[in-house]
Structures are given as structure tokens and as C-alpha cells.
Amino acid sequence: MMRHVGSLGKMEEPYILAKRYNWKGFLEFFVKKKGLLDKQIDLRRRISFHYAAHCGSPEMYNKMLSKVDPSNMQHVLRMQDDMGNTPLHEVAFTGEVEMTKSILMKEEETMSEQFPIPLLQMRNKVGETPVL
């Protein structure tokens, strides 16, 4: 079981749900607490969208994306875990085409000069882009 470290204590529930592949419960947690969608879930600095990349359900992923405030979307999509992976890196790793399209569409819909590097060009700590 995960140790309570600072604000991670409140994220123990979605962490356990994801580890048990209880994606329905995971989604329900974030529907109720959408303000936590961009909060760190584990010590590897992953957020809900890093974990949800492995759910296998584009519908669920889209429901979660729809809960993010459009003004915060670019920030959320660019959040990196301890290896520098964005949610798009994680989705691309799974080969889930529909989730990849969803992320890229959200990026396009909420483009901002504040984030000049496109998601497809963001590199993790070993230099990989999501399409590598």
C-alpha cells in the first residue's frame, strides 16, 4: 500500500483503483472530484491521465478529458511524470489510436501561445517523442 506523503494521501483511492484495474471506480472518483484530475497520484509524479492511458476505453478517457477546464487543458496534457512522459507518451505506448486522437484534438482545440512546443514534439528524459 502507498505511503501517505503530503497531498498524495488523498490520491490513495484512485491509485488503488487503477492498480486493481477498476476503471469504472477510477472514472467515478474523478467525475466526483474533477479538481484532482491534474494532481499527482504517486511518487512517480503520474496524474490521472497517465494511469487512464492503460484503461483500454477511449470513451472513459474522453469523459475524463471533458472534465478538464479548457483553460487548463494544455497544462494537463503536458504534465510529465518522473521519466518525462506526458499522457500522450503513455497512450502512444499502449497503441490506443482513439485515445491518441482525443488528446491531439484537445490540444488543437485549446492551442495557446503559452505552450509553443506541440505535444508530438515533447521529449521524455531519454529523448523519446510520443511517436517514437
N, CA and C of each residue as an Amber inpcrd file, in Angstrom:
protein
   396
   0.8360000  -1.1730000   0.0000000   0.0000000   0.0000000   0.0000000
   0.8840000   1.2410000   0.0000000   0.4080000   2.2800000  -0.6190000
   1.1530000   3.5100000  -0.7710000   1.2470000   4.2800000   0.5430000
   2.4080000   4.8280000   0.8130000   2.5820000   5.6650000   1.9910000
   1.9530000   7.0210000   1.7430000   1.4320000   7.6180000   2.7910000
   0.8620000   8.9560000   2.6860000   1.9810000   9.9800000   2.7290000
   2.2420000  10.6100000   1.6180000   3.2840000  11.6230000   1.5300000
   2.6280000  12.9220000   1.1040000   2.5370000  13.8750000   2.0280000
   1.9350000  15.1560000   1.7030000   0.5350000  14.9910000   1.1430000
   0.2980000  15.6150000   0.0060000  -1.0310000  15.5830000  -0.6090000
  -1.3290000  14.2580000  -1.3020000  -0.3660000  13.3570000  -1.3750000
  -0.6080000  12.0720000  -2.0260000  -1.6210000  11.2240000  -1.2630000
  -1.8090000  11.4940000   0.0320000  -2.7530000  10.7200000   0.8320000
  -4.1440000  10.7180000   0.2420000  -4.5880000  11.8700000  -0.2520000
  -5.9390000  11.9450000  -0.8210000  -6.0270000  11.2410000  -2.1760000
  -4.8880000  10.8580000  -2.7370000  -4.8760000  10.1860000  -4.0300000
  -4.6970000   8.6770000  -3.8860000  -4.7330000   8.1880000  -2.6660000
  -4.5760000   6.7500000  -2.4490000  -5.7160000   5.9660000  -3.1120000
  -6.9400000   6.4760000  -3.0330000  -8.0820000   5.7590000  -3.6080000
  -7.9370000   5.5520000  -5.1170000  -7.6790000   6.6040000  -5.9200000
  -7.5470000   6.3360000  -7.3610000  -6.3220000   5.4830000  -7.6900000
  -5.2740000   5.5990000  -6.8800000  -4.0890000   4.7700000  -7.0720000
  -4.4560000   3.2890000  -6.9390000  -5.1710000   2.9700000  -5.8880000
  -5.5830000   1.5780000  -5.6470000  -6.5510000   1.1150000  -6.7310000
  -7.4940000   1.9560000  -7.1030000  -8.4540000   1.6030000  -8.1580000
  -7.7310000   1.2800000  -9.4670000  -6.7490000   2.1060000  -9.8330000
  -6.0010000   1.8740000 -11.0730000  -5.1870000   0.5910000 -10.9830000
  -4.5530000   0.3570000  -9.8590000  -3.7480000  -0.8510000  -9.6980000
  -4.6030000  -2.1150000  -9.7420000  -5.8700000  -1.9800000  -9.3860000
  -6.8010000  -3.1190000  -9.4410000  -7.5700000  -3.1630000 -10.7630000
  -7.2260000  -2.2880000 -11.6760000  -7.8910000  -2.1790000 -12.9790000
  -9.3930000  -1.9120000 -12.8340000  -9.7660000  -1.2260000 -11.7710000
 -11.1640000  -0.8510000 -11.5580000 -11.3780000   0.5110000 -12.2120000
 -11.4730000   0.4980000 -13.5380000 -11.5600000   1.7410000 -14.2970000
 -12.8860000   2.4400000 -14.0920000 -13.9490000   1.6810000 -13.8460000
 -15.2450000   2.3030000 -13.5690000 -15.1440000   3.1290000 -12.2790000
 -14.5760000   2.5530000 -11.2370000 -14.3930000   3.2700000  -9.9790000
 -13.4430000   4.4480000 -10.1290000 -12.3980000   4.2650000 -10.9370000
 -11.4250000   5.3230000 -11.2060000 -12.1220000   6.5240000 -11.8390000
 -12.9220000   6.2570000 -12.8740000 -13.6700000   7.3240000 -13.5360000
 -14.6290000   7.9960000 -12.5660000 -15.3740000   7.2180000 -11.8100000
 -16.3350000   7.7750000 -10.8470000 -15.6380000   8.6870000  -9.8320000
 -14.4580000   8.2870000  -9.3730000 -13.7010000   9.1040000  -8.4300000
 -13.4480000  10.4870000  -9.0310000 -12.9710000  10.5280000 -10.2800000
 -12.6160000  11.8010000 -10.8900000 -13.8140000  12.5910000 -11.4030000
 -14.9230000  11.9310000 -11.6710000 -16.1470000  12.6590000 -12.0140000
 -16.6020000  13.4540000 -10.7890000 -16.4800000  12.8280000  -9.6200000
 -16.8670000  13.4890000  -8.3710000 -15.8490000  14.5340000  -7.9300000
 -14.5890000  14.2870000  -8.2600000 -13.5030000  15.1570000  -7.7870000
 -12.6540000  15.6300000  -8.9600000 -13.2960000  16.3060000  -9.9090000
 -12.5850000  16.6940000 -11.1210000 -11.4400000  17.6690000 -10.8550000
 -11.4630000  18.3480000  -9.7120000 -10.3630000  19.2300000  -9.3490000
  -9.0640000  18.4910000  -9.0760000  -9.1220000  17.1700000  -8.9860000
  -7.9270000  16.3680000  -8.7130000  -7.3460000  15.7210000  -9.9780000
  -7.9740000  15.9500000 -11.1300000  -7.5160000  15.3220000 -12.3730000
  -6.0560000  15.6250000 -12.6930000  -5.5830000  16.7920000 -12.2970000
  -4.2060000  17.1670000 -12.6250000  -3.2610000  17.0530000 -11.4300000
  -3.6900000  16.3310000 -10.4070000  -2.8620000  16.1670000  -9.2080000
  -2.0800000  14.8700000  -9.2730000  -0.9160000  14.9020000  -8.7010000
  -0.0260000  13.7450000  -8.6590000  -0.6780000  12.6080000  -7.8800000
  -0.6690000  11.4160000  -8.4740000  -1.2630000  10.2390000  -7.8370000
  -0.2150000   9.4200000  -7.0840000   0.9850000   9.3660000  -7.6060000
   2.0030000   8.5170000  -6.9910000   3.3470000   9.2400000  -6.9000000
   4.3220000   8.5580000  -6.3630000   5.6450000   9.1510000  -6.1930000
   6.3900000   9.3170000  -7.5130000   5.8680000   8.7350000  -8.5620000
   6.4820000   8.8810000  -9.8950000   5.9180000  10.0710000 -10.6480000
   5.1340000  10.8850000  -9.9600000   4.5430000  12.1330000 -10.4670000
   3.5190000  11.9100000 -11.5800000   2.9210000  10.7520000 -11.6180000
   1.8670000  10.4780000 -12.6020000   0.5580000  11.1110000 -12.1430000
  -0.2190000  11.5500000 -13.1290000  -1.5550000  12.0750000 -12.8560000
  -2.5760000  11.0900000 -13.4260000  -3.8440000  11.4100000 -13.2620000
  -4.9110000  10.5060000 -13.6970000  -4.7870000  10.0930000 -15.1620000
  -4.3670000  11.0000000 -16.0230000  -4.3090000  10.6920000 -17.4480000
  -3.1480000   9.7640000 -17.8120000  -2.0920000   9.7420000 -17.0020000
  -1.0310000   8.7510000 -17.2090000  -1.5950000   7.3530000 -16.9420000
  -2.3360000   7.2280000 -15.8490000  -2.9180000   5.9280000 -15.4980000
  -4.0250000   5.5240000 -16.4710000  -4.9140000   6.4500000 -16.7740000
  -6.0680000   6.1380000 -17.6270000  -5.6490000   5.7080000 -19.0330000
  -4.4360000   6.0270000 -19.4240000  -3.9390000   5.5980000 -20.7320000
  -4.0020000   4.0760000 -20.8700000  -4.0080000   3.3790000 -19.7490000
  -3.9840000   1.9200000 -19.7550000  -5.3680000   1.2920000 -19.5320000
  -6.4100000   2.1150000 -19.5530000  -7.7560000   1.6080000 -19.2670000
  -8.3640000   0.8560000 -20.4410000  -7.8870000   1.1370000 -21.6670000
  -8.4220000   0.4590000 -22.8360000  -9.7700000   0.9820000 -23.3040000
 -10.2060000   2.0980000 -22.7370000 -11.5150000   2.6360000 -23.0910000
 -11.4090000   4.0970000 -23.5490000 -11.4490000   4.3140000 -24.8700000
 -11.4330000   5.6960000 -25.3600000 -12.6070000   6.5140000 -24.8040000
 -13.7490000   5.8570000 -24.5970000 -14.9230000   6.5660000 -24.0630000
 -14.6310000   7.1040000 -22.6680000 -14.0250000   6.2730000 -21.8320000
 -13.6850000   6.7140000 -20.4830000 -12.6690000   7.8500000 -20.5330000
 -11.6570000   7.6970000 -21.3750000 -10.6300000   8.7240000 -21.4870000
 -11.2550000  10.0510000 -21.9230000 -12.1660000   9.9790000 -22.8890000
 -12.8430000  11.1930000 -23.3600000 -13.6970000  11.8210000 -22.2660000
 -14.3570000  11.0050000 -21.4580000 -15.1460000  11.5510000 -20.3410000
 -14.2430000  12.2920000 -19.3680000 -13.0790000  11.7210000 -19.1040000
 -12.1450000  12.3890000 -18.2030000 -11.6360000  13.6890000 -18.8200000
 -11.2770000  13.6500000 -20.0960000 -10.8100000  14.8690000 -20.7630000
 -11.8740000  15.9620000 -20.7340000 -13.1310000  15.5610000 -20.8580000
 -14.2180000  16.5470000 -20.8710000 -14.3820000  17.2440000 -19.5210000
 -13.8140000  16.6820000 -18.4670000 -13.9160000  17.2730000 -17.1280000
 -12.8400000  18.3290000 -16.8710000 -11.8490000  18.4110000 -17.7610000
 -10.7710000  19.3800000 -17.5900000 -11.2200000  20.7300000 -18.1310000
 -11.0130000  21.7690000 -17.3510000 -11.3290000  23.1270000 -17.7920000
 -10.4840000  23.4420000 -19.0310000 -11.1020000  23.9210000 -20.1150000
 -10.3390000  24.2020000 -21.3420000  -9.1360000  25.1230000 -21.1140000
  -9.2430000  26.0410000 -20.1680000  -8.1180000  26.9460000 -19.9050000
  -6.9340000  26.2240000 -19.2550000  -7.1530000  25.0240000 -18.7510000
  -6.1010000  24.2440000 -18.0930000  -5.6710000  23.0410000 -18.9330000
  -6.3350000  22.8260000 -20.0660000  -6.1010000  21.6290000 -20.8730000
  -4.6540000  21.4930000 -21.3350000  -4.0780000  22.5580000 -21.8680000
  -2.7060000  22.4780000 -22.3730000  -1.7260000  22.1000000 -21.2600000
  -1.9340000  22.6690000 -20.0900000  -1.0800000  22.3350000 -18.9400000
  -1.2230000  20.8600000 -18.5750000  -2.4530000  20.3780000 -18.4740000
  -2.7020000  18.9830000 -18.0940000  -2.0820000  18.0200000 -19.1110000
  -2.2510000  18.2960000 -20.3910000  -1.7270000  17.4080000 -21.4260000
  -0.2010000  17.3620000 -21.4480000   0.4480000  18.3770000 -20.8780000
   1.9040000  18.4520000 -20.8780000   2.5420000  18.0270000 -19.5640000
   1.7320000  17.6010000 -18.6150000   2.2920000  17.1970000 -17.3280000
   3.1430000  15.9450000 -17.5220000   4.3360000  15.9840000 -16.9700000
   5.2860000  14.8910000 -17.1510000   5.5010000  14.1370000 -15.8480000
   5.6530000  12.8190000 -15.9910000   5.9740000  12.0010000 -14.8180000
   7.4790000  12.0720000 -14.5700000   7.9770000  11.2850000 -13.6670000
   9.3970000  11.3550000 -13.3120000  10.3290000  10.9450000 -14.4520000
   9.8090000  10.2960000 -15.4660000  10.6010000   9.9310000 -16.6380000
  10.4200000  10.9240000 -17.7900000   9.6010000  11.9520000 -17.5390000
   9.3590000  12.9640000 -18.5680000   8.2550000  12.5980000 -19.5330000
   7.5380000  11.5120000 -19.2630000   6.4540000  11.0900000 -20.1430000
   5.1980000  11.9120000 -19.8880000   4.5890000  12.3670000 -20.9630000
   3.3030000  13.0490000 -20.8910000   2.1980000  11.9920000 -21.0050000
   0.9440000  12.3690000 -20.7690000  -0.1350000  11.4050000 -21.0220000
  -0.1110000  10.8670000 -22.4590000   0.2830000  11.6990000 -23.4200000
   0.3530000  11.2290000 -24.8080000   1.4280000  10.1540000 -24.9700000
   2.5590000  10.2870000 -24.2940000   3.5710000   9.2240000 -24.3210000
   2.9520000   7.9090000 -23.8470000   2.2140000   7.9720000 -22.7490000
   1.6120000   6.7560000 -22.1780000   0.5850000   6.1460000 -23.1230000
  -0.2690000   6.9800000 -23.6970000  -1.2960000   6.4840000 -24.6260000
  -0.6280000   5.8890000 -25.8630000   0.3730000   6.5640000 -26.3880000
   1.0600000   6.0580000 -27.5800000   1.7220000   4.7080000 -27.2880000
   2.2600000   4.5660000 -26.0870000   2.8930000   3.3090000 -25.6830000
   1.8950000   2.1480000 -25.7460000   0.6320000   2.4070000 -25.4000000
  -0.3820000   1.3540000 -25.4160000  -0.8720000   1.0430000 -26.8260000
  -0.6200000   1.9620000 -27.7680000  -1.0830000   1.7640000 -29.1330000
  -2.5520000   2.1070000 -29.3360000  -3.1490000   2.7880000 -28.3810000
  -4.5680000   3.1300000 -28.4370000  -4.7720000   4.3560000 -29.3350000
  -5.1700000   4.1160000 -30.5730000  -5.2900000   5.1580000 -31.5860000
  -6.3780000   6.1750000 -31.2350000  -7.5300000   5.7170000 -30.7880000
  -8.6390000   6.6460000 -30.4910000  -8.2890000   7.5930000 -29.3480000
  -7.6080000   7.1040000 -28.3200000  -7.1940000   7.9870000 -27.2210000
  -6.1570000   8.9880000 -27.7150000  -5.2660000   8.5360000 -28.5720000
  -4.2640000   9.4330000 -29.1510000  -4.9530000  10.5530000 -29.9130000
  -5.9290000  10.1910000 -30.7310000  -6.6840000  11.2030000 -31.4880000
  -7.3770000  12.1780000 -30.5480000  -7.9430000  11.6760000 -29.4620000
  -8.6450000  12.5340000 -28.4970000  -7.7060000  13.5700000 -27.8980000
  -6.5250000  13.1250000 -27.5050000  -5.5510000  14.0520000 -26.9200000
  -5.1380000  15.1040000 -27.9360000  -4.8400000  14.6850000 -29.1520000
  -4.4000000  15.6240000 -30.1760000  -5.5090000  16.6030000 -30.5520000
  -6.7550000  16.1390000 -30.5480000  -7.8770000  17.0490000 -30.8240000
  -8.0320000  18.0750000 -29.7070000  -7.8940000  17.6260000 -28.4510000
  -7.9850000  18.5620000 -27.3180000  -6.8530000  19.5780000 -27.3850000
  -5.6790000  19.1300000 -27.7690000  -4.5570000  20.0580000 -27.9070000
  -4.8840000  21.1140000 -28.9580000  -5.3980000  20.6720000 -30.0990000
  -5.7160000  21.6000000 -31.1850000  -6.8170000  22.5810000 -30.7890000
  -7.8460000  22.0860000 -30.0910000  -8.9720000  22.9280000 -29.6740000
  -8.5700000  24.0120000 -28.6880000  -7.5280000  23.7580000 -27.9130000
  -7.1650000  24.6790000 -26.8330000  -5.7630000  25.2590000 -27.0150000
  -5.2900000  25.3310000 -28.2650000  -3.9430000  25.8450000 -28.5490000
  -3.7110000  27.1770000 -27.8520000  -2.4780000  27.3620000 -27.4350000
  -2.1090000  28.5640000 -26.7140000  -0.6660000  28.9060000 -27.0120000
  -0.3760000  30.1980000 -27.1480000   0.9970000  30.6350000 -27.3720000
   1.8660000  30.3650000 -26.1460000   1.2240000  30.1420000 -25.0100000
   1.9420000  29.8570000 -23.7770000   2.6840000  28.5210000 -23.8680000
   2.2100000  27.6340000 -24.7410000   2.8040000  26.3040000 -24.8970000
   3.2100000  26.1240000 -26.3630000   4.3740000  26.6540000 -26.7530000
   4.7590000  26.6500000 -28.1660000   5.1950000  25.2920000 -28.7210000
   5.5940000  24.3560000 -27.8700000   6.0480000  23.0490000 -28.3610000
   4.8520000  22.1050000 -28.4710000   4.5650000  21.6040000 -29.6740000
   3.4620000  20.6480000 -29.8340000   3.7150000  19.3620000 -29.0380000
   2.6450000  18.7480000 -28.5710000   2.7640000  17.5020000 -27.8010000
   3.5790000  16.4380000 -28.5280000   3.3850000  16.3490000 -29.8320000
   4.0930000  15.3210000 -30.6050000   5.6070000  15.5310000 -30.6220000
   6.0570000  16.7330000 -30.2560000   7.4860000  17.0130000 -30.2510000
   8.0970000  17.0070000 -28.8450000   7.2690000  16.8400000 -27.8260000
   7.7910000  16.8260000 -26.4620000   8.5830000  15.5440000 -26.2300000
   9.7400000  15.6980000 -25.6180000  10.6180000  14.5560000 -25.3800000
  10.6610000  14.2100000 -23.8960000  10.7880000  12.9200000 -23.6340000
  10.9560000  12.4880000 -22.2420000  12.4520000  12.5510000 -21.8980000
  12.8170000  12.0470000 -20.7420000  14.1990000  12.1740000 -20.2680000
  15.2160000  11.3860000 -21.0870000  14.7510000  10.4230000 -21.8660000
  15.6820000   9.6880000 -22.7180000  15.5830000  10.1450000 -24.1740000
  14.8880000  11.2600000 -24.3930000  14.8180000  11.8590000 -25.7150000
  13.7280000  11.3440000 -26.6310000  12.8380000  10.5140000 -26.1220000
  11.7830000   9.9450000 -26.9630000  10.5970000  10.8990000 -27.0860000
  10.0890000  11.0200000 -28.2980000   8.8280000  11.7210000 -28.5060000
   7.7230000  10.6720000 -28.3790000   6.4700000  11.0930000 -28.2360000
   5.3820000  10.1110000 -28.1210000   5.2810000   9.1560000 -29.3040000
   5.6520000   9.6030000 -30.5000000   5.5130000   8.7200000 -31.6650000
   6.6760000   7.7630000 -31.8450000   7.7360000   7.9360000 -31.0670000
   8.8700000   7.0160000 -31.1580000   8.4540000   5.6520000 -30.6930000
